[in-house]
């Protein structure tokens, strides 16, 4: 049965990245399912002084096949009331809210509470995080305010589902796998990628990709990569992404470990059209996170048939079968070094790649849509 859906969360005109890219791709999946979808995105997402990067905004045109309304001011109570009343009057069957940080709880929770007063609209949250990576004393209060505004939940890792049960143990909730990011273009050959990125073809490359924040463990990776036993291999590390924290300690490790000739720093926001080249150039994608729930980077790696090395934190190990498509290692530099050494010493690239191709079949946007619909059905019975 065709549904009217409003998806409340980040999308264009904000830059592509995990959440915006996910929301736009999910809207297309619902449209392919025959549903009517409107995205309500932000007019102001973060005040500039709270945003760690250079810019929040995309330099690309609006997606031509999506209905996007620029409506929500994250720090203006009067705006929340206005948007909530507007959605209440539209009476969508489903208000699907993307929740990833307690900062957004007052805004999203207020809109949801007003919208559901029409006695028709159900509120389902897709929760990326319930316990944030960088914690504050008020997080639980804000998260409880938001979760109490919802009828049901979908999470993308078992870890988040377990966290959620502490706040709403009796609410309908399901966990499903994060779908593949399949919108960044087709794979390119290593040779073409190396040429496009102006890299030296005599070396093999590992890739650390995405926004650089302290919890993502780049310092561990640099320390691991500085181990002298890795110098027997003609390998380099590509660090591709924008610093969302101070770069000082990372640059210091590079200097102390004499890694200037072994690390390719491609610092800045990586545009969508360049992503295929970075993954095409890499033998393996490394995510040495200190804390995690799930990561969109793994889903890009799956799309491009790339083996992965992840630390055993949060939900990362749930979707990376250890020894089959890559490595799930203890969260410390020595374990990361050992995995990198094993990968090149035993030439595991082709073995892992073949298994990635088989494993990725389980990650589909249709499965996510079906999971949301199941939670919606359960919420209607409560």
C-alpha angles and dihedrals in degrees: 000000000000113000133201107229133184114196109203112201148075120323138132130358081048118077123273113259134123102312101033093045092047094050094049092048091047091051089055091050091054090047089052086052090058098257127134109240132189122181116214105200133174130282084190118016103169128003105249093248090060095049112092099197132072098259138357095206133092123235090205127096120259116278104266097217101050132084103224123177117195099214119126129090107192095207103038116092093193090055091051090054092048094048092044091053091047092054090043090057094045088055100206115191089232134025103195110197125194111217122188110140137031088233088075095046098094093047099043094037093052093049091048094049092052095044095053092056088086086076090228110070118083120208117220120177126207100210116203093174134007096174105042123228092236106045132211131183093249096052097099094049093051094043091050090052090054099042091050088059093060134085096205146349143226121197131191096216137037089234092063091044089056091049091049093055089067090063104034108013095167100043121108107263137160136183121222134172119269106255123237120273098235101162103084096084136265125310117275126210119262090243094054093044092050090050094047092049093043093236127156109261091207089076133067116225139221118198132220104184137185141027111344112232128158095251091058091074103229088149090059090049093050091049090049092047090051092066108120094224090069090061090080088075125070092236137137133188120232114207105195119177148064124286112245089177136036113303093207101095093046093051089047092056090050089053096044093048093044091238098144091109094041103050125067108205111203097173120183139058110316110224119226093248091058098050096086091057095053093050091041091056095050130087093196137008115227124206108177095176122175092203129008146159102190133322134221089209090072089055092052089049091052090050091054093043094244126156115236139214113203136167119244098253131120114336099332094101091052093074102030109072103212114241092009108070097005141307135315105194139176112275100258137092096251092057090048091051091050092053093048090049092049092049094057100030092054095034094232097164099103094040092053093042093055090051093047089056091054096041097051093067090086094062108084136150089223090063091052091050090050091050092052090049091052091053090047091053091049092049091054090059095054 
